[in-house]
Amino acid sequence: MSARPPQLDHLEFLGDATQFAARIQALIPKCTLLENFSHPEVNSLANFMDVYRAEAGMEIIGEGQGGDFMLMLIEGKVEVFKRDRWNTPQLLATVEGGHTLGEMSMIDGEARFATCVAAGATLFAVLTREALARI
């Protein structure tokens, strides 16, 4: 398993995603990034992912941070905020289970575009750039 992202150290680590593979598979119809994955492919992918829990109000991704991981929401909701020119957070979207966040920064290495905050108890699977390279 790859090293865990230090940006997630404040969140509860639940282990690898293999124990959540069936739940991830059930969310595939909502996930355009993984919509063409078969059951065996989702199970294989789960071997390279870790699962975390965040409680309401906890930051998962911070605007401007480096982006070496992406996540897929398994359960709960996440609010996505972008700071305006007065540095005031503006709500852009609320996403639910099956959606992915952070994939562009993981791929292109650019800083995070927005801040993602758990809107309630949230479970999500994380795929790091290092793990993606090993797949």
Secondary structure as GFF3:
##gff-version 3
##sequence-region A 1 135
A	DSSP	three_ten_helix	6	8	.	.	.	ID=ss1
A	DSSP	beta_strand	12	16	.	.	.	ID=ss2
A	DSSP	three_ten_helix	17	20	.	.	.	ID=ss3
A	DSSP	alpha_helix	21	27	.	.	.	ID=ss4
A	DSSP	three_ten_helix	28	30	.	.	.	ID=ss5
A	DSSP	alpha_helix	39	46	.	.	.	ID=ss6
A	DSSP	beta_strand	50	54	.	.	.	ID=ss7
A	DSSP	beta_strand	59	61	.	.	.	ID=ss8
A	DSSP	beta_strand	69	75	.	.	.	ID=ss9
A	DSSP	beta_strand	77	83	.	.	.	ID=ss10
A	DSSP	beta_strand	89	96	.	.	.	ID=ss11
A	DSSP	beta_strand	100	101	.	.	.	ID=ss12
A	DSSP	alpha_helix	103	108	.	.	.	ID=ss13
A	DSSP	beta_strand	115	118	.	.	.	ID=ss14
A	DSSP	beta_strand	122	128	.	.	.	ID=ss15
A	DSSP	alpha_helix	129	134	.	.	.	ID=ss16
###
